[in-house]
C-alpha cells in the first residue's frame, strides 16, 4: 500500500514510525513532515489547507490510504474531500469532527444522551456570561467554542480571572474572536485520556494515558499543548475502562449515527475521574499529542489493518494487542514556550540519546540543515521510553534527555510523578 500521513508533529512521527514497520506499507509519505519523520517516510511540501493539492498528490502517487494527524484539516472536511475524490482516508467527516470543533455541540449531545459531563451554559456575548459567573461562583471553567490548539480553556479560581478569560476570548485573544463560549462547572478528580477506535457503528478501546498540560514541574505555570505523557493511566482500572466505554464512548457513537453523522476514526476522550465515576471534559477527533507517542510504543499489533477496519466499518470482530509495559514521553521545548521562543538553535547528542535501552526519540518541531538538526517550533522533541514500570520508563527517558545537548531547550523533570508515587 501507498500511505500518506498528514501533519508535522511528534504525533505524526510516532504514527509514521509505527506505520513504517507494517508489512502492508510499501511506500510511506508525510506532508509536510519534519526532520525525524524523514527517516521513516518521504516528506512532501504540501499545504494541508489546500485540499485540491492534497488530492492531486494522492492521485499522482496512487495513495491507498491517507492518515490525517491534526484536527484543523479534519474540521475543515479534508476526509470528505478525499473520499469524494476516491481516496480512502482515516478520520471523521467534517460533520462528525464537530465533536472537537464545537464544544457547545458536544455539550448539547452529552445532555441529550445522558453522557456524564459538567453542568454548563453557552454564551454569545460577554455581559450575560459575566452575570452567570457572578451568580454561579468559582472555581469555574471558561472555554472558547472552536479550535484553539489546546489553549482555549481557562480554569478560573476567581471571578476576576473568569471575567478576564471571557473578555480575552471574545476580543480575539486566541487569534480570532470566539463566536461563542461555554462556561461549565469545575470538576474535581484526576484527569485521564482515553482512546477508542470507531467505525461509525462499533467502537473498540485502545489505551489510556495521562498527560501533563502545565509548563512547569509540579503542574505549575500556564497550559501548553502538553509537556509529557505516560500510559497506561493507573486511575484507569479495567472496571473504569468499561464504564468509560459503556457510559461515554458507545452512547456518543450511537448518537452520532442517529443524527446522520457516523463517527469514524479515533475518538480521544479527555476525562475527569471523579468520586462518582468518569465525566467527559472534552472530545478530540484525532490521536493526542504527546499521548500518541506512548500509545504507539505500547501497541504490539500492526496499526495499518486497524486504520483500514475503522474506515471500512469492520471493527466488530477486530482486536488489538498491547505490551503490558508502561511507556513515558518527555517533551523538550524551546525556551520561552508556550510564549515567544526562538527558532534555529542546533540540537546535538540525539544519536547517543537514542542508544539508551527502550528509548525512541520522536521529532516535533525540527528541521534538517545538512547533517544538523535545528529547532523549528515550540515543542521540539519527544524523548520516549518503554519500561516494565512507569518508574523504569521515566528513568530511561530522562537518561536519554541528559545526553541531548541543546542549551536553548528545556523540559519538565517530573513527568509521570503521580504514577511513580503509586508504584512506591
C-alpha positions as a Markdown table, in Angstrom:
| # | Residue | x | y | z |
|---|---|---|---|---|
| 1 | Unk | 0.0 | 0.0 | 0.0 |
| 2 | Unk | 1.0 | 3.6 | -0.6 |
| 3 | Unk | 0.2 | 5.6 | 2.6 |
| 4 | Unk | 0.2 | 9.4 | 3.2 |
| 5 | Unk | 0.3 | 10.9 | 6.7 |
| 6 | Unk | -0.8 | 14.5 | 7.0 |
| 7 | Unk | 1.0 | 16.5 | 9.7 |
| 8 | Unk | 4.4 | 17.5 | 11.1 |
| 9 | Unk | 4.5 | 17.0 | 14.8 |
| 10 | Unk | 5.6 | 14.4 | 17.3 |
| 11 | Unk | 2.2 | 12.6 | 16.9 |
| 12 | Unk | 2.8 | 12.2 | 13.2 |
| 13 | Unk | 6.4 | 11.0 | 13.8 |
| 14 | Unk | 5.1 | 8.3 | 16.2 |
| 15 | Unk | 2.4 | 7.3 | 13.7 |
| 16 | Unk | 5.0 | 7.2 | 10.8 |
| 17 | Unk | 7.4 | 5.1 | 13.0 |
| 18 | Unk | 4.6 | 2.6 | 13.7 |
| 19 | Unk | 3.1 | 2.5 | 10.1 |
| 20 | Unk | 6.6 | 2.2 | 8.5 |
| 21 | Unk | 7.0 | -1.1 | 10.5 |
| 22 | Unk | 3.9 | -2.6 | 8.9 |
| 23 | Unk | 4.4 | -5.1 | 6.1 |
| 24 | Unk | 1.4 | -3.5 | 4.4 |
| 25 | Unk | 3.2 | -0.2 | 4.0 |
| 26 | Unk | 5.1 | -0.3 | 0.6 |
| 27 | Unk | 5.7 | 3.4 | 0.3 |
| 28 | Unk | 5.1 | 6.0 | 3.1 |
| 29 | Unk | 4.8 | 9.8 | 2.5 |
| 30 | Unk | 4.3 | 12.5 | 5.0 |
| 31 | Unk | 3.2 | 16.1 | 4.4 |
| 32 | Unk | 4.8 | 18.3 | 5.4 |
| 33 | Unk | 6.7 | 16.1 | 7.9 |
| 34 | Unk | 9.8 | 17.1 | 9.9 |
| 35 | Unk | 13.5 | 16.0 | 10.2 |
| 36 | Unk | 12.7 | 12.9 | 12.2 |
| 37 | Unk | 9.8 | 11.8 | 10.1 |
| 38 | Unk | 12.2 | 12.0 | 7.1 |
| 39 | Unk | 13.9 | 8.8 | 8.4 |
| 40 | Unk | 10.6 | 6.9 | 8.1 |
| 41 | Unk | 8.9 | 8.5 | 5.2 |
| 42 | Unk | 9.4 | 10.7 | 2.1 |
| 43 | Unk | 8.4 | 14.2 | 3.2 |
| 44 | Unk | 6.4 | 16.3 | 0.8 |
| 45 | Unk | 5.8 | 20.1 | 1.0 |
| 46 | Unk | 2.0 | 20.2 | 0.8 |
| 47 | Unk | -0.2 | 22.9 | 2.3 |
| 48 | Unk | -2.8 | 20.9 | 4.3 |
| 49 | Unk | -5.4 | 23.7 | 3.9 |
| 50 | Unk | -5.1 | 23.2 | 0.1 |
| 51 | Unk | -7.3 | 20.2 | -0.2 |
| 52 | Unk | -7.1 | 20.2 | -4.0 |
| 53 | Unk | -3.3 | 19.9 | -3.8 |
| 54 | Unk | -3.5 | 17.0 | -1.3 |
| 55 | Unk | -6.0 | 15.2 | -3.6 |
| 56 | Unk | -3.8 | 15.8 | -6.7 |
| 57 | Unk | -0.8 | 14.4 | -4.9 |
| 58 | Unk | -2.9 | 11.4 | -3.7 |
| 59 | Unk | -3.9 | 10.6 | -7.3 |
| 60 | Unk | -0.4 | 11.2 | -8.7 |
| 61 | Unk | 1.2 | 8.8 | -6.2 |
| 62 | Unk | -1.7 | 6.3 | -6.2 |
| 63 | Unk | -2.3 | 6.7 | -2.4 |
| 64 | Unk | -4.3 | 3.8 | -0.9 |
| 65 | Unk | -4.9 | 5.4 | 2.5 |
| 66 | Unk | -4.5 | 8.9 | 4.0 |
| 67 | Unk | -4.0 | 9.1 | 7.7 |
| 68 | Unk | -4.9 | 12.6 | 9.0 |
| 69 | Unk | -3.0 | 13.7 | 12.0 |
| 70 | Unk | -4.1 | 17.2 | 13.1 |
| 71 | Unk | -7.6 | 18.5 | 14.0 |
| 72 | Unk | -7.7 | 21.5 | 11.7 |
| 73 | Unk | -7.9 | 19.6 | 8.4 |
| 74 | Unk | -10.4 | 17.2 | 9.9 |
| 75 | Unk | -12.7 | 20.0 | 11.0 |
| 76 | Unk | -12.2 | 21.6 | 7.5 |
| 77 | Unk | -13.6 | 18.5 | 5.9 |
| 78 | Unk | -10.5 | 17.0 | 4.3 |
| 79 | Unk | -11.7 | 13.4 | 4.8 |
| 80 | Unk | -15.0 | 14.3 | 2.9 |
| 81 | Unk | -13.0 | 15.8 | 0.0 |
| 82 | Unk | -10.5 | 12.9 | -0.2 |
| 83 | Unk | -13.3 | 10.3 | -0.1 |
| 84 | Unk | -15.3 | 12.2 | -2.8 |
| 85 | Unk | -12.2 | 12.0 | -5.0 |
| 86 | Unk | -12.0 | 8.3 | -4.5 |
| 87 | Unk | -9.1 | 8.3 | -2.0 |
| 88 | Unk | -9.6 | 6.3 | 1.2 |
| 89 | Unk | -9.0 | 8.4 | 4.4 |
| 90 | Unk | -8.8 | 7.6 | 8.1 |
| 91 | Unk | -10.6 | 10.2 | 10.2 |
| 92 | Unk | -14.1 | 11.6 | 10.8 |
| 93 | Unk | -16.1 | 13.6 | 8.4 |
| 94 | Unk | -16.4 | 17.4 | 8.8 |
| 95 | Unk | -19.9 | 16.9 | 10.3 |
| 96 | Unk | -18.6 | 14.3 | 12.8 |
| 97 | Unk | -15.5 | 16.4 | 13.6 |
| 98 | Unk | -17.7 | 18.9 | 15.4 |
| 99 | Unk | -17.2 | 16.8 | 18.5 |
| 100 | Unk | -13.9 | 18.7 | 18.7 |
| 101 | Unk | -14.7 | 21.7 | 16.5 |
| 102 | Unk | -17.6 | 22.9 | 18.7 |
| 103 | Unk | -17.6 | 22.4 | 22.5 |
| 104 | Unk | -21.2 | 23.7 | 22.6 |
| 105 | Unk | -22.2 | 20.9 | 20.1 |
| 106 | Unk | -20.6 | 18.3 | 22.2 |
| 107 | Unk | -22.1 | 19.5 | 25.5 |
| 108 | Unk | -25.6 | 19.5 | 23.9 |
| 109 | Unk | -25.0 | 16.0 | 22.6 |
| 110 | Unk | -24.0 | 14.9 | 26.1 |
| 111 | Unk | -27.0 | 16.5 | 27.7 |
| 112 | Unk | -29.4 | 14.9 | 25.2 |
| 113 | Unk | -27.9 | 11.4 | 25.6 |
| 114 | Unk | -27.3 | 11.5 | 29.4 |
| 115 | Unk | -23.5 | 11.2 | 28.9 |
| 116 | Unk | -21.8 | 12.3 | 32.2 |
| 117 | Unk | -20.2 | 15.8 | 31.9 |
| 118 | Unk | -20.1 | 19.0 | 33.8 |
| 119 | Unk | -23.2 | 21.3 | 34.0 |
| 120 | Unk | -22.8 | 24.2 | 31.6 |
| 121 | Unk | -24.3 | 27.1 | 29.7 |
| 122 | Unk | -23.5 | 28.6 | 26.3 |
| 123 | Unk | -23.0 | 32.4 | 25.7 |
| 124 | Unk | -22.6 | 34.5 | 22.5 |
| 125 | Unk | -21.7 | 37.8 | 24.3 |
| 126 | Unk | -19.7 | 38.9 | 27.4 |
| 127 | Unk | -22.3 | 40.6 | 29.6 |
| 128 | Unk | -24.6 | 37.6 | 30.2 |
| 129 | Unk | -21.5 | 35.3 | 30.6 |
| 130 | Unk | -20.1 | 37.5 | 33.3 |
| 131 | Unk | -23.5 | 37.7 | 35.0 |
| 132 | Unk | -23.6 | 33.9 | 35.0 |
| 133 | Unk | -20.1 | 33.7 | 36.6 |
| 134 | Unk | -21.1 | 36.2 | 39.3 |
| 135 | Unk | -24.3 | 34.3 | 40.2 |
| 136 | Unk | -22.7 | 30.8 | 39.9 |
| 137 | Unk | -19.5 | 31.3 | 41.8 |
| 138 | Unk | -15.9 | 30.0 | 41.3 |
| 139 | Unk | -13.9 | 27.9 | 40.6 |
| 140 | Unk | -15.4 | 27.8 | 37.1 |
| 141 | Unk | -14.2 | 26.8 | 33.6 |
| 142 | Unk | -14.4 | 29.1 | 30.6 |
| 143 | Unk | -14.0 | 27.5 | 27.1 |
| 144 | Unk | -13.9 | 29.0 | 23.6 |
| 145 | Unk | -16.2 | 27.1 | 21.4 |
| 146 | Unk | -13.8 | 26.4 | 18.4 |
| 147 | Unk | -10.3 | 25.0 | 17.9 |
| 148 | Unk | -7.6 | 26.7 | 19.9 |
| 149 | Unk | -4.6 | 24.3 | 19.8 |
| 150 | Unk | -5.2 | 23.2 | 23.4 |
| 151 | Unk | -5.2 | 26.7 | 24.7 |
| 152 | Unk | -8.9 | 27.6 | 24.6 |
| 153 | Unk | -9.7 | 26.6 | 28.2 |
| 154 | Unk | -9.3 | 28.7 | 31.4 |
| 155 | Unk | -9.9 | 27.2 | 34.8 |
| 156 | Unk | -10.7 | 30.4 | 36.8 |
| 157 | Unk | -10.2 | 30.5 | 40.5 |
| 158 | Unk | -11.6 | 34.0 | 41.0 |
| 159 | Unk | -14.5 | 36.0 | 39.4 |
| 160 | Unk | -11.9 | 38.5 | 38.0 |
| 161 | Unk | -10.0 | 35.7 | 36.4 |
| 162 | Unk | -13.2 | 34.3 | 34.7 |
| 163 | Unk | -14.2 | 37.8 | 33.5 |
| 164 | Unk | -10.7 | 38.3 | 32.1 |
| 165 | Unk | -10.9 | 35.0 | 30.2 |
| 166 | Unk | -14.4 | 35.9 | 28.8 |
| 167 | Unk | -13.1 | 39.2 | 27.5 |
| 168 | Unk | -9.9 | 37.6 | 26.1 |
| 169 | Unk | -11.9 | 35.0 | 24.2 |
| 170 | Unk | -14.5 | 37.4 | 22.8 |
| 171 | Unk | -11.8 | 40.0 | 22.0 |
| 172 | Unk | -9.7 | 37.6 | 19.8 |
| 173 | Unk | -7.0 | 36.7 | 22.3 |
| 174 | Unk | -6.9 | 33.2 | 20.8 |
| 175 | Unk | -6.3 | 34.5 | 17.3 |
| 176 | Unk | -9.8 | 35.2 | 16.2 |
| 177 | Unk | -12.8 | 36.4 | 18.4 |
| 178 | Unk | -14.8 | 33.5 | 19.8 |
| 179 | Unk | -18.3 | 33.4 | 18.3 |
| 180 | Unk | -19.5 | 31.5 | 21.4 |
| 181 | Unk | -18.1 | 30.4 | 24.7 |
| 182 | Unk | -19.1 | 27.6 | 27.1 |
| 183 | Unk | -19.0 | 28.1 | 30.8 |
| 184 | Unk | -19.1 | 24.9 | 32.9 |
| 185 | Unk | -18.7 | 23.7 | 36.5 |
| 186 | Unk | -15.2 | 22.8 | 37.6 |
| 187 | Unk | -14.9 | 19.0 | 38.0 |
| 188 | Unk | -12.9 | 17.6 | 40.9 |
| 189 | Unk | -10.8 | 14.4 | 40.4 |
| 190 | Unk | -8.0 | 13.0 | 38.4 |
| 191 | Unk | -7.7 | 13.7 | 34.7 |
| 192 | Unk | -7.0 | 10.9 | 32.2 |
| 193 | Unk | -7.0 | 10.5 | 28.4 |
| 194 | Unk | -8.9 | 7.5 | 26.9 |
| 195 | Unk | -8.7 | 6.5 | 23.2 |
| 196 | Unk | -11.1 | 4.4 | 21.2 |
| 197 | Unk | -11.2 | 3.3 | 17.6 |
| 198 | Unk | -14.6 | 3.8 | 15.9 |
| 199 | Unk | -16.0 | 2.7 | 12.5 |
| 200 | Unk | -19.4 | 4.5 | 12.6 |
| 201 | Unk | -21.2 | 1.8 | 14.4 |
| 202 | Unk | -18.7 | -0.2 | 16.6 |
| 203 | Unk | -16.0 | 1.2 | 18.9 |
| 204 | Unk | -13.1 | -0.7 | 20.5 |
| 205 | Unk | -10.9 | 0.6 | 23.3 |
| 206 | Unk | -7.3 | 1.4 | 22.5 |
| 207 | Unk | -5.5 | 2.5 | 25.7 |
| 208 | Unk | -5.4 | 5.2 | 28.4 |
| 209 | Unk | -2.8 | 7.8 | 29.1 |
| 210 | Unk | -2.2 | 10.8 | 31.3 |
| 211 | Unk | -0.6 | 14.0 | 30.1 |
| 212 | Unk | 0.9 | 17.0 | 31.7 |
| 213 | Unk | -0.5 | 20.2 | 30.4 |
| 214 | Unk | 1.2 | 22.8 | 32.6 |
| 215 | Unk | 4.6 | 24.1 | 31.6 |
| 216 | Unk | 6.4 | 23.7 | 34.9 |
| 217 | Unk | 7.3 | 21.0 | 37.4 |
| 218 | Unk | 4.6 | 20.3 | 40.0 |
| 219 | Unk | 1.9 | 21.2 | 37.4 |
| 220 | Unk | 2.7 | 24.9 | 37.7 |
| 221 | Unk | 2.5 | 27.7 | 35.2 |
| 222 | Unk | 0.4 | 28.2 | 32.0 |
| 223 | Unk | -1.2 | 25.4 | 30.0 |
| 224 | Unk | 0.6 | 24.1 | 26.9 |
| 225 | Unk | -0.1 | 21.6 | 24.2 |
| 226 | Unk | 1.4 | 19.0 | 26.6 |
| 227 | Unk | 4.8 | 18.6 | 28.2 |
| 228 | Unk | 4.8 | 14.8 | 28.6 |
| 229 | Unk | 2.6 | 11.8 | 29.0 |
| 230 | Unk | 2.6 | 8.2 | 30.1 |
| 231 | Unk | 0.5 | 5.1 | 29.5 |
| 232 | Unk | -1.4 | 3.4 | 31.0 |
| 233 | Unk | -3.0 | 5.8 | 33.4 |
| 234 | Unk | -3.2 | 3.9 | 36.8 |
| 235 | Unk | -6.5 | 5.6 | 37.6 |
| 236 | Unk | -8.0 | 3.8 | 34.6 |
| 237 | Unk | -8.6 | 0.4 | 36.0 |
| 238 | Unk | -10.3 | -2.4 | 34.0 |
| 239 | Unk | -13.6 | -1.5 | 35.6 |
| 240 | Unk | -13.2 | 2.2 | 34.9 |
| 241 | Unk | -12.3 | 1.5 | 31.2 |
| 242 | Unk | -15.5 | -0.5 | 30.9 |
| 243 | Unk | -17.5 | 2.4 | 32.4 |
| 244 | Unk | -16.0 | 4.9 | 30.0 |
| 245 | Unk | -16.9 | 2.7 | 27.0 |
| 246 | Unk | -20.4 | 2.0 | 28.3 |
| 247 | Unk | -21.3 | 5.5 | 29.7 |
| 248 | Unk | -19.4 | 7.8 | 27.3 |
| 249 | Unk | -17.9 | 6.3 | 24.1 |
| 250 | Unk | -20.7 | 3.9 | 22.9 |
| 251 | Unk | -23.5 | 6.4 | 23.6 |
| 252 | Unk | -21.6 | 9.0 | 21.6 |
| 253 | Unk | -21.1 | 6.6 | 18.7 |
| 254 | Unk | -24.8 | 5.7 | 18.7 |
| 255 | Unk | -25.9 | 9.4 | 18.9 |
| 256 | Unk | -23.7 | 10.4 | 16.0 |
| 257 | Unk | -25.0 | 7.6 | 13.9 |
| 258 | Unk | -28.6 | 8.5 | 14.8 |
| 259 | Unk | -28.0 | 12.2 | 13.7 |
| 260 | Unk | -26.7 | 11.1 | 10.3 |
| 261 | Unk | -23.0 | 11.8 | 11.1 |
| 262 | Unk | -21.5 | 8.4 | 11.8 |
| 263 | Unk | -18.2 | 8.8 | 13.6 |
| 264 | Unk | -15.2 | 7.0 | 12.0 |
| 265 | Unk | -11.6 | 7.4 | 13.3 |
| 266 | Unk | -10.0 | 7.7 | 16.7 |
| 267 | Unk | -12.1 | 9.2 | 19.4 |
| 268 | Unk | -10.0 | 10.8 | 22.2 |
| 269 | Unk | -11.9 | 11.4 | 25.4 |
| 270 | Unk | -10.4 | 13.8 | 27.9 |
| 271 | Unk | -11.9 | 12.6 | 31.2 |
| 272 | Unk | -12.1 | 13.6 | 34.9 |
| 273 | Unk | -12.3 | 10.6 | 37.1 |
| 274 | Unk | -14.5 | 11.9 | 40.0 |
| 275 | Unk | -15.8 | 10.2 | 43.1 |
| 276 | Unk | -18.9 | 9.4 | 41.2 |
| 277 | Unk | -17.1 | 7.9 | 38.2 |
| 278 | Unk | -15.9 | 9.2 | 34.8 |
| 279 | Unk | -17.0 | 12.6 | 33.4 |
| 280 | Unk | -16.3 | 13.8 | 29.9 |
| 281 | Unk | -14.3 | 17.1 | 29.9 |
| 282 | Unk | -14.0 | 17.2 | 26.1 |
| 283 | Unk | -13.6 | 15.2 | 22.9 |
| 284 | Unk | -10.7 | 15.3 | 20.4 |
| 285 | Unk | -11.3 | 13.8 | 17.0 |
| 286 | Unk | -7.7 | 12.6 | 16.4 |
| 287 | Unk | -4.8 | 11.0 | 18.2 |
| 288 | Unk | -3.4 | 13.1 | 21.1 |
| 289 | Unk | 0.0 | 14.8 | 21.2 |
| 290 | Unk | 2.0 | 13.7 | 23.2 |
| 291 | Unk | -0.2 | 10.7 | 24.1 |
| 292 | Unk | 0.2 | 9.0 | 20.7 |
| 293 | Unk | 4.0 | 8.7 | 21.3 |
| 294 | Unk | 3.4 | 6.5 | 24.4 |
| 295 | Unk | 0.4 | 4.6 | 22.8 |
| 296 | Unk | 2.5 | 3.6 | 19.7 |
| 297 | Unk | 5.3 | 2.3 | 21.9 |
| 298 | Unk | 2.8 | 0.1 | 23.7 |
| 299 | Unk | 0.9 | -1.1 | 20.7 |
| 300 | Unk | 2.0 | -4.7 | 19.8 |
| 301 | Unk | -0.3 | -5.1 | 16.8 |
| 302 | Unk | 0.1 | -3.7 | 13.3 |
| 303 | Unk | -1.6 | -0.3 | 13.2 |
| 304 | Unk | -2.5 | -0.3 | 9.5 |
| 305 | Unk | -5.2 | -3.1 | 9.5 |
| 306 | Unk | -6.8 | -1.3 | 12.4 |
| 307 | Unk | -7.0 | 2.0 | 10.5 |
| 308 | Unk | -8.4 | 0.2 | 7.4 |
| 309 | Unk | -11.0 | -1.7 | 9.5 |
| 310 | Unk | -12.2 | 1.6 | 11.1 |
| 311 | Unk | -12.5 | 3.3 | 7.8 |
| 312 | Unk | -14.3 | 0.3 | 6.2 |
| 313 | Unk | -16.8 | -0.3 | 9.1 |
| 314 | Unk | -15.2 | -3.7 | 10.0 |
| 315 | Unk | -14.2 | -3.3 | 13.7 |
| 316 | Unk | -16.9 | -5.6 | 15.1 |
| 317 | Unk | -14.6 | -8.7 | 15.3 |
| 318 | Unk | -11.3 | -6.7 | 15.4 |
| 319 | Unk | -8.9 | -7.0 | 18.3 |
| 320 | Unk | -5.6 | -5.2 | 19.2 |
| 321 | Unk | -2.8 | -6.5 | 21.4 |
| 322 | Unk | -0.8 | -4.3 | 23.7 |
| 323 | Unk | 2.5 | -4.7 | 25.6 |
| 324 | Unk | 2.0 | -4.8 | 29.4 |
| 325 | Unk | 4.9 | -2.4 | 29.7 |
| 326 | Unk | 4.5 | 1.2 | 30.6 |
| 327 | Unk | 5.6 | 4.0 | 28.3 |
| 328 | Unk | 6.5 | 7.6 | 29.1 |
| 329 | Unk | 7.5 | 10.6 | 26.9 |
| 330 | Unk | 9.2 | 13.8 | 27.9 |
| 331 | Unk | 8.6 | 16.9 | 25.7 |
| 332 | Unk | 11.7 | 19.1 | 25.1 |
| 333 | Unk | 10.6 | 22.6 | 24.2 |
| 334 | Unk | 12.3 | 25.8 | 23.1 |
| 335 | Unk | 13.0 | 28.2 | 26.0 |
| 336 | Unk | 10.1 | 30.7 | 26.2 |
| 337 | Unk | 7.4 | 28.2 | 25.2 |
| 338 | Unk | 4.4 | 28.5 | 25.5 |
| 339 | Unk | 5.2 | 32.2 | 25.0 |
| 340 | Unk | 7.6 | 33.7 | 22.5 |
| 341 | Unk | 10.6 | 31.5 | 21.5 |
| 342 | Unk | 13.4 | 31.4 | 19.1 |
| 343 | Unk | 13.9 | 29.0 | 16.2 |
| 344 | Unk | 17.1 | 27.8 | 14.6 |
| 345 | Unk | 19.1 | 26.6 | 17.5 |
| 346 | Unk | 21.3 | 23.5 | 17.0 |
| 347 | Unk | 20.4 | 20.2 | 18.7 |
| 348 | Unk | 23.3 | 17.7 | 19.3 |
| 349 | Unk | 23.6 | 14.3 | 21.0 |
| 350 | Unk | 20.5 | 12.7 | 19.5 |
| 351 | Unk | 22.3 | 9.6 | 18.3 |
| 352 | Unk | 23.8 | 9.0 | 21.8 |
| 353 | Unk | 20.4 | 9.5 | 23.4 |
| 354 | Unk | 18.7 | 7.0 | 21.1 |
| 355 | Unk | 21.1 | 4.3 | 22.3 |
| 356 | Unk | 19.6 | 4.2 | 25.8 |
| 357 | Unk | 17.7 | 1.0 | 26.2 |
| 358 | Unk | 14.0 | 1.2 | 25.4 |
| 359 | Unk | 14.2 | 4.7 | 24.0 |
| 360 | Unk | 12.7 | 6.2 | 20.9 |
| 361 | Unk | 13.0 | 9.9 | 20.0 |
| 362 | Unk | 10.1 | 11.4 | 18.1 |
| 363 | Unk | 10.7 | 14.8 | 16.5 |
| 364 | Unk | 8.1 | 17.5 | 16.7 |
| 365 | Unk | 9.3 | 21.0 | 15.7 |
| 366 | Unk | 12.6 | 20.2 | 13.9 |
| 367 | Unk | 14.1 | 20.7 | 10.5 |
| 368 | Unk | 17.3 | 19.4 | 8.9 |
| 369 | Unk | 20.1 | 21.7 | 7.8 |
| 370 | Unk | 22.5 | 19.4 | 6.1 |
| 371 | Unk | 23.6 | 16.9 | 8.8 |
| 372 | Unk | 22.5 | 19.3 | 11.6 |
| 373 | Unk | 19.1 | 19.2 | 13.3 |
| 374 | Unk | 17.6 | 22.6 | 14.2 |
| 375 | Unk | 14.8 | 23.5 | 16.5 |
| 376 | Unk | 11.8 | 24.8 | 14.4 |
| 377 | Unk | 8.9 | 25.1 | 16.8 |
| 378 | Unk | 7.8 | 25.4 | 20.4 |
| 379 | Unk | 7.6 | 21.7 | 21.3 |
| 380 | Unk | 10.6 | 20.2 | 19.6 |
| 381 | Unk | 11.4 | 16.7 | 20.7 |
| 382 | Unk | 9.5 | 13.8 | 22.4 |
| 383 | Unk | 12.0 | 11.6 | 24.3 |
| 384 | Unk | 10.1 | 8.4 | 24.8 |
| 385 | Unk | 10.8 | 5.1 | 26.5 |
| 386 | Unk | 9.2 | 1.8 | 27.5 |
| 387 | Unk | 9.8 | 0.0 | 30.7 |
| 388 | Unk | 8.3 | -2.6 | 33.0 |
| 389 | Unk | 7.1 | 0.2 | 35.3 |
| 390 | Unk | 6.4 | 3.9 | 34.8 |
| 391 | Unk | 9.5 | 4.5 | 37.0 |
| 392 | Unk | 11.7 | 2.4 | 34.7 |
| 393 | Unk | 10.3 | 4.2 | 31.6 |
| 394 | Unk | 10.8 | 7.5 | 33.3 |
| 395 | Unk | 14.4 | 6.7 | 34.3 |
| 396 | Unk | 15.2 | 5.7 | 30.7 |
| 397 | Unk | 13.6 | 8.7 | 29.2 |
| 398 | Unk | 15.5 | 11.2 | 31.4 |
| 399 | Unk | 18.8 | 9.3 | 30.9 |
| 400 | Unk | 18.3 | 10.0 | 27.2 |
| 401 | Unk | 17.3 | 13.6 | 27.8 |
| 402 | Unk | 20.5 | 14.1 | 29.7 |
| 403 | Unk | 22.5 | 13.0 | 26.6 |
| 404 | Unk | 20.9 | 15.7 | 24.4 |
| 405 | Unk | 23.0 | 18.8 | 24.1 |
| 406 | Unk | 20.5 | 21.7 | 23.5 |
| 407 | Unk | 21.2 | 24.8 | 25.7 |
| 408 | Unk | 18.2 | 26.6 | 24.1 |
| 409 | Unk | 15.7 | 23.9 | 25.2 |
| 410 | Unk | 14.1 | 22.8 | 28.5 |
| 411 | Unk | 11.8 | 20.1 | 29.8 |
| 412 | Unk | 9.9 | 19.2 | 32.9 |
| 413 | Unk | 11.8 | 16.8 | 35.2 |
| 414 | Unk | 8.7 | 15.2 | 36.9 |
| 415 | Unk | 6.8 | 13.6 | 34.1 |
| 416 | Unk | 4.9 | 10.6 | 35.5 |
| 417 | Unk | 5.1 | 11.7 | 39.1 |
| 418 | Unk | 1.6 | 10.5 | 40.0 |
| 419 | Unk | 2.2 | 7.0 | 38.7 |
| 420 | Unk | 5.6 | 6.8 | 40.2 |
| 421 | Unk | 4.1 | 7.7 | 43.6 |
| 422 | Unk | 1.5 | 5.0 | 43.2 |
| 423 | Unk | 4.2 | 2.4 | 42.3 |
| 424 | Unk | 6.1 | 3.2 | 45.6 |
